[in-house]
Amino acid sequence: MSDLIDDEAQQMDEKEFEGEKEMEEAISVEDPIDVLTLQKMIIVPKGTTIQAVVEKFQAEGVACVLIGDDSLDGIFTERDVIMKLAGKGLDYHNEIVDDYMTPAPESLEGGDSIAFALNRMTEGGYRHIPVVDAKGKPVGLVGVLDIVRHLAEYFSQDVFNLPPSPLRNQVRAEGG
């Protein structure tokens, strides 16, 4: 019986270290944003209806779309829907994204540092910033969560092993 428990304990130990990444070099906020796993980028042409964009949000599970063809003309986010459209009685089938997008949005290039991206996001109040190539063509989209996930991946022991700290004190036991 004790051999069975020892074997199971050994298997658990092996599985624990199986998926851990070895950090070959230190993670730094000076790393380029190219090292991040970027969000799914959806591009829609100018003249797209708000209804079609909202359907893209839902179908693709994204929080924003880029507007343009070969160049970045604008960005439209779920926050734009709430702040600029919701509750105004507009027919989303007739309204076009061009009238509500943020035109000529600030963008980053792949070689820009994570620190620079965070600075732009903080200063501008952005949750997403398009990544463009040298010609200004959109090639990706970086979000705050991309950066947090990247850092948390390498500092997982520190992040996932924090003790819970409930927001409220419980008055009675859960479940009855």
C-alpha positions in Angstrom: 0.0 0.0 0.0 2.8 2.4 0.9 4.5 1.7 -2.5 1.3 2.7 -4.2 1.2 6.0 -2.3 4.9 6.6 -3.0 4.4 6.0 -6.8 1.4 8.4 -6.8 3.4 11.0 -5.0 6.3 10.6 -7.5 3.8 11.0 -10.4 2.4 14.2 -8.9 5.9 15.6 -8.5 6.7 14.8 -12.1 3.5 16.4 -13.4 4.2 19.6 -11.3 7.5 20.3 -12.9 6.5 19.0 -16.4 4.8 22.1 -17.6 7.0 24.7 -15.9 8.9 27.0 -18.2 12.5 27.7 -17.6 13.3 31.3 -17.8 16.2 31.6 -20.1 16.6 35.3 -19.5 15.0 37.9 -17.3 11.6 39.3 -18.2 11.8 43.1 -18.4 9.4 45.9 -19.3 12.1 46.9 -21.7 11.3 43.8 -23.8 9.8 44.6 -27.2 6.0 44.1 -27.6 6.9 41.6 -30.3 7.5 39.0 -27.5 3.9 39.2 -26.5 1.1 37.0 -27.7 -1.1 39.6 -29.3 -4.9 39.7 -29.4 -7.0 38.6 -32.3 -7.1 41.5 -34.8 -10.3 42.2 -36.7 -10.2 44.8 -39.5 -13.4 46.1 -41.1 -13.6 48.6 -44.0 -14.9 52.1 -43.7 -18.6 52.3 -44.1 -19.4 49.2 -42.1 -22.6 49.5 -40.0 -22.5 49.6 -36.3 -24.8 46.5 -36.3 -22.2 44.5 -38.3 -19.4 45.6 -35.9 -21.4 44.7 -32.8 -22.1 41.3 -34.4 -18.3 40.9 -35.0 -17.7 41.7 -31.3 -20.1 38.9 -30.3 -19.1 36.3 -32.9 -15.3 36.8 -32.6 -15.2 37.5 -28.9 -13.2 40.7 -29.4 -13.5 44.1 -27.6 -12.5 46.3 -30.6 -12.0 46.4 -34.3 -9.6 48.3 -36.5 -11.0 50.3 -39.4 -9.2 50.5 -42.7 -7.9 48.5 -45.6 -4.2 48.9 -46.2 -3.8 51.6 -43.6 -5.1 52.2 -40.1 -7.9 54.7 -40.4 -9.5 54.2 -37.0 -10.4 52.0 -34.0 -13.8 51.3 -32.6 -14.2 49.7 -29.2 -17.0 48.2 -27.0 -16.5 51.3 -24.8 -17.4 53.5 -27.9 -20.7 51.6 -28.1 -21.5 52.3 -24.5 -20.3 55.9 -24.4 -21.3 57.2 -27.8 -24.3 55.1 -28.9 -26.1 53.3 -26.1 -29.4 54.8 -25.0 -29.6 57.3 -27.8 -32.3 55.4 -29.8 -30.1 55.1 -32.9 -30.7 52.4 -35.5 -27.5 50.5 -35.6 -28.4 49.2 -39.1 -28.1 52.7 -40.4 -25.3 54.2 -38.4 -21.7 53.6 -39.8 -18.6 53.1 -37.8 -16.8 56.0 -39.4 -18.9 58.5 -37.4 -18.1 56.9 -34.0 -14.6 55.5 -34.4 -11.5 57.1 -33.0 -9.8 58.4 -36.2 -6.0 58.0 -36.7 -5.5 56.2 -33.4 -2.1 56.2 -31.6 -0.3 53.0 -32.6 2.9 51.1 -31.7 5.5 49.2 -33.7 6.7 45.7 -32.8 10.0 46.9 -31.6 8.5 49.4 -29.1 9.1 48.3 -25.5 6.4 47.0 -23.1 7.1 49.9 -20.9 6.4 52.4 -23.7 3.1 50.5 -24.5 2.1 50.7 -20.9 3.0 54.4 -20.8 0.8 55.1 -23.9 -2.1 53.1 -22.4 -1.9 54.9 -19.1 -1.5 58.4 -20.5 -4.2 57.9 -23.1 -6.6 55.8 -21.1 -6.5 53.0 -23.7 -7.0 49.3 -23.1 -6.0 48.4 -26.7 -3.4 49.9 -29.1 -2.9 48.8 -32.7 0.5 47.5 -33.7 1.6 48.6 -37.2 4.5 47.8 -39.5 6.9 50.5 -40.9 4.4 51.4 -43.6 1.5 52.0 -41.1 -0.3 48.8 -42.0 -2.0 47.1 -39.0 -0.3 43.8 -38.0 -1.6 43.3 -34.5 -3.4 44.6 -31.4 -1.9 44.8 -28.0 -4.0 45.0 -24.9 -3.3 45.5 -21.2 -4.3 41.9 -20.5 -1.7 40.7 -23.1 1.0 42.4 -21.0 -0.4 41.2 -17.7 -0.6 37.6 -19.0 3.0 37.8 -20.3 4.3 38.9 -16.9 2.1 36.5 -15.0 3.3 33.6 -17.1 6.9 34.1 -15.9 6.0 35.1 -12.4 3.3 32.5 -12.0 4.5 31.2 -8.6 4.3 34.7 -7.2 0.9 35.4 -8.8 -0.9 32.1 -8.3 0.3 31.4 -4.8 -1.0 34.6 -3.2 -3.2 33.9 -0.2 -6.9 34.9 -0.8 -8.0 38.1 0.7 -11.8 38.4 0.6 -13.3 41.8 -0.1 -16.0 41.3 2.5 -16.0 39.4 5.8 -18.4 36.5 5.8 -21.2 36.7 8.3 -22.5 33.2 7.8 -21.3 30.0 6.1 -22.0 29.7 2.4 -24.4 27.1 1.2 -26.9 27.1 4.0 
